[in-house]
Amino acid sequence: MAQLLLKTEEDIERIAEAGSIAAECLIYLSRKLKPGINTLQIDRWAGEFINDNGGISASKGYHGYPAEICISPNNVIVHGIPSKKIILKDGDILSLDIAVKKNGFIGDTAATYPVGEVNDDVKQLLEVTEKSIYKALSICTIGSKIAEIGKIIEEYVNPYGFGIVRDYAGHGVGYFMHEKPNVPNYDATRELGYRLGTWTKGNSDIMIPMQTGMVFTIEPMINQGTYRTRTLTDGWTVVTSDGKLSAHFEHTLTVSEKGVRLLTLTKEEKSFR
């Protein structure tokens, strides 16, 4: 089993530097979104912004991924590949997933934005998905189990009738793009036969207690319809199995005696929640 990689205070500061570039890149790109733009142009803007601010893309070349960032429109859940052929139109939604490396450390963030005008049902999908992260942050304290994140997200999202993606999850990050622990966005204790706070089936990431030095992401991917997914023939693009819309938000964070610190915020934003 992979080892949990705890970070020093200095490491966490370096991750926050990378995360700040990613956060500022999100804002920069969000202001450029409008009908008629193709997603390859957005990727080029992202690469230029990241490089100009002292970072490099942690996504490009990762297991062969070909672009600077992941750009996922409408029913694409995650890992969408930018293309000249994908042209934004009014009423679309677009997920931007940005991982930046600086001085050997990685910060990872994502958000989904409307393009032009979207209807109230789509606005609700975006609002619920983003808010579910902050619901989860409310239970992130030293000693809390990773499983509690998915449990509170599911409790919040289920009344809206949305599907919570199970095939992809949050994850440890910092030294590498994906580290231990795996952080499900749904109540994984139910199907695995766990009860929170007890070990009933041996070891599992979901029963790992949060501790000083842990750095991980929370990144709910919420679908208008079913939670089920399928991967296209390019080997990367993951879409909803029913063709309905999907939203994706993500923050990198750490937990200490001071509380929760978000590591993917702009320099002007308050980091402790």
N, C-alpha and C positions, 0 to 999 in steps of 0.2 A: 504493500500500500504506500502511496506517495506520502512524503513527509509534509507536515504543516510548516510553512516557511514564515516564521515570525520576523517582523521588521524592527529595526532600531528607530529611535526618534529621528535620527538623521536620514535614514532611509525614507521614512514617511514624509519628511519635508521634500525630498527629491521626487517622490511620487506625486505630491501635491503640485510641484512645479510643472511636471508633465501634464497632470490633470487640468491645471489652469489653462494651458495652451489648448487642450481639447475642448474645454468649456467655452473659451473665447472663440474658437473656430466654429462651434455650433451657432453661436449668436451671429457671427459674421456671415455664415452661409444662410441662416434663416432670413436675413434681411435681403438676400438676393433671390429668394424663391419667387417665381411668378410663372404664369402660363407661357409656353413657348421655349423654355430653357430645356436643354437635354441634360441627362444626368452625368454624362461624361464631362461636360463643362463644369458642373458642380464639383466633381472629383478633382479636376485640375485646380480650381480655386482652393479647395481644401489642401492639396499638396503644397501649393504656393504659400498659403497662410502658415501652415505648420512649419515649413522650412524657414520662412522669414522670421519666425518667432523662436528659432533655436531648437526645434524638435525635428523628429522624423516620424513617418508613419510606422506604427507597429503592426499594421495589418498587411501592408504590401509585402508580398513574398511569403507571408505566414502560411505554411503548408501549401504554397503555390498560389495564394490569393492574388489576383492581378492588379488590384486598384489601391488607391491611397486610403479610402474609407469604404464602408459598406453603405449602399444607398438603396433603400427598399420601398418602392411605391405601392400604395393601395393594398392588395392582397398578398404582397411579399412580406413575410414575417421578419426575416433576417438574412444577411449575407448576400443581398442583391448586388449584382455586378453593374457598375456604371456603363452606359452605352449611348452613342449618338442617336440610336433608334428609339430610346425611351424619352419622349418629349412630354413635359409637364403640361397639364391642362387644368382649367378652372374646375374646382371641386375635388381634385386629387388630394391625397395625403402622402407624406413622404417621411420615412424614417432615416435618420442620419446616425450612423454608429461610428464613433471616432475614437481610435486608440493611438495615443501619442507616446513615443519613447524620447526621453531626454536624459543624457548622462547615464544611460543604462537602466533607467527606471520607467515604468509604464503607468499611465493613467487612462482609464477607459470610461466613456460616457456615451449616451445616446438620447435622442428625443425625436418625437414625431410631430410634424408641422402640417397645418392645412395650406393648400395652395389656392389662393383666391377665396371664394366663398364656399363653405361646406354647410350641410344641413345640421339640424339640432342633434340627430342621432349620432352623427360623426363627431360633433363637438363633445357629446357625452362620452364616447369611446375614448377620446384623447384625455379628457379630464379625469375619468375614472382610472385610466392606466397610470397617469402621472401621479395622481393622489395616492395610489396604492403603495408607491415607494415610501411616502411620508407616513402612511399608516404603519408600514413595517419598521421604519426608523424609530417609532415610538416605543418599540419593545427591544431595541438593540441596546443592551447593557452588558457589562462584564458578568459572565455566568449564564446568560441566556443561551438556549440552544439554537443552532442554525435552523432547526425545524420550525421554530416559532415564526420565522419570517414568512414561509409559505403558508402557514396556518392563518395568519392575520390577513395576508393578501387574499386568500380564498374567501375568508369570512366577509371581507369588504366587497369583493368583486361579484360573488355569486348572485346576490339579489338583483343585479342588473341583467342577468341572463347571458353574460359573455363567457367565452371559453378561454381558459388559462392554459397557455402552451406548456406542455410537459416535457417535450423532447429537448428543450434548451433551457438553460438556467444561468443564474449568476455564478460567480466563481472567484476564487482567490486570484490576486493579480499583484504586480509590482516588479518582481524580478523577471517574471515571465508573463506571457499573455494569459495563460490559463494555469492556475495553481489550485491546490487543495485549499478550502473545501468547495464542493459543489453546493450551490445554494438554490434549491427548487423554489418556484414561485407559487406552488400549490401545496396542500397538506399531504406531504409524502408519508407522514406517519400512519395514515389510515390504511393505505394499500400495502405498506411494508410490515404492518402489524406492530408498530411501535406505539408506546404511550409516552408523552413528553416527560422527560426527567428520569426515565428508566431504560435499561438496556434489556430488550426482550428477544433480540435476534442478533447478538454480537455487535461488531463495530459498524459504524456508518457515519458518513460526513454529517448527516442531518442531526446527529446527537452530539456533535462537537460543541463544547461551550465557547462562547465568545470570550476572548482574552486580549490583554494588552499585546500589541504587536501584530495582531491579525489585520490584514487589509484584504477586502473582498468587494465584489459588486452585488448590488441588488438590481435586477433588470427584468421586470415583468414584461411579457409579451402577451397581449390580450387581444382576442379575436372577437369580432361581432357574432360569429357563429360557433361552430365546433372548435375544440382545442386541437383537433387532429391536423397533422401537417404532411406535406410531401415535398421531396426535393427534385428539382428539375434536372434535366439531363446534363447540364453544365457542371453538376456535382456540387454546386454552391447554393444556388437560389432556393430558399425554403419558402413555400407558399401555403396558404390555408387550403385544406383539402376540399372545402366547399366554395372557394372563390370569394368569400366575404373579406371585408377589410380587417387589417391588423394594425395595432399600435405597439410601440416599443419605447420605453424610457429606461435610463440606466444612470446610476451614480457609483463611483468608487468611494469607499468609506473605511474608517477605522473606528474602533471603540476603545475608550480608556476610562479611567476614573473621572475624567472631566466631562464625559458624555460621548455623543456621536460626533465625529468630525468628517464632513464631506470633503473629499480630496479632488473633486471635479467641479470646482466653482471658479468663477473669474476672481481676479485679485481684489475686486471691490465687494464681493459677496461675503457675508458672514459664514464662517466654516463650521461652527459648532451649533448643533440643533438639540 
